[in-house]
Amino acid sequence: PPPPPLFFFNPHPAIRDPLWSRGLGDVYKRQIMNRSSDTSVTETVSSIIADIRNDGDDALLKYTHQFDKNELTIEEIVLDEEEINKQSANITDDLSNALKVSMERVRDYHKKQLPEDLIFEDDLNSKLGYVWRAVESVGIYVPGGTASYPSTVIMNAIPAIVAGVEKISMVTPMTDEYINPSVLYAAKICGIKKIFCIGGAQAIAALAYGTKTIKPVNKIVGPGNIYVAEAKRQVSGFTGIDMFAGPSEVVIIADEKNDPKIVSADLVAQAEHDESAQSILITIDEQLGNDVNKEVESQINSLPRKDIAASSWKNNGKIIIAKSLDEAIALSNRLAPEHLELLIDNPQESIKKIKNAGAIFMGRNTPEALGDYLAGPSHVLPTSRSAKFSSGLSVFDFLKKISLVEFSKEGIEQIGDSAIKIADNEGLDGHSRSIEYRLAKK
């Protein structure tokens, strides 16, 4: 049966729209869920990947000149350790110290995730277990374009380094012959020694399949635009990827004790990411909903990126009035948000009811923005409802668990016959013989 009525405030203007009374179908999917699907780029990305596979560096330079608006030679797309140090030298001390704080907190958090190997003997005196091994090589994609993201470097590189990845390559576009020095400095303090000045689908293809200049990697991580996301989708399987990343999103569950100015700031912070970002407030207090609805527009108008934030809020922003905290949590579980803020009393008591979220920010002193920069966990999180089945980036994304099996003579003698019966049932005589011959030796 449908849940009890909930009401949407359409931000422009504040008109209550009874969602559930019209059913969940088209309205739910159109307004809340479906923001990241765009099949129009599939053929373009396929063509770029094919060109990189066939023509290597020549194709890579062609697309780099076309999309990144530069005239780099194949030698100039590579920044070595000396050049990274040189180009990152002029950032302010305040920013340098802030990035170091971020790096250290993220590193300390992820060190606690490192798992231990396990080997044990069962009741047949046979040894079983597993060992962990790091992925050998990783490529990190760092976006350029409308904003600069040194935090992306830290949040992707540190989990890989803590896991023990030995070879890390970073790609980021040099747009108009410029890369923000803060991005290069973040790479420097993380220990990245080689950066390729390339972006877009062509960079993903080069990392996956390799060229004369760029060696292929075992896994590709990092966010990007829709072309980058589609390229990662198309190369996945040949090489590993972190996740299929869609537009960023936040759900805020708030009670009547919140300041509308603070709640609005958290919504606006998400909206300024890009036009497809989604900011949703679910509150049990209608007055708070009305106050936030007015405050958000005022805050957006004062932003340097106000056009982006305004478009995001107008097209994807929602304010929902719920009858109870339980109802708010139930709706959040259906949305499975990338970020979930609990601006309520005793948020820890609600954790057990939350089934789906990329990360939960608990209490009124914990804005999601802290998680973007230096809280500790990686800010690379599942989007577009994928929190229903996946988790944020962690040390485990850069580790492989290898199973160990060593049977004793006693062990194969006691259970070998059972394995033979299963093999015979499946019609695999060769399997049976590989066990039978060992049993015959007894």
PyMOL commands that set and color helices and strands:
alter all, ss='L'
color gray80, all
select helices_A, chain A and resi 20-22+25-33+39-55+57-68+81-87+93-111+150-163+181-190+200-209+226-235+260-271+286-300+306-316+325-335+347-353+368-373+386-388+395-398+409-425+429-440
alter helices_A, ss='H'
color red, helices_A
select strands_A, chain A and resi 7-10+15-18+78-79+118-121+127-134+137-141+167-171+195-196+219-221+240-241+249-254+278-283+318-321+339-343+359-362+399-406
alter strands_A, ss='S'
color yellow, strands_A
deselect
rebuild
show_as cartoon
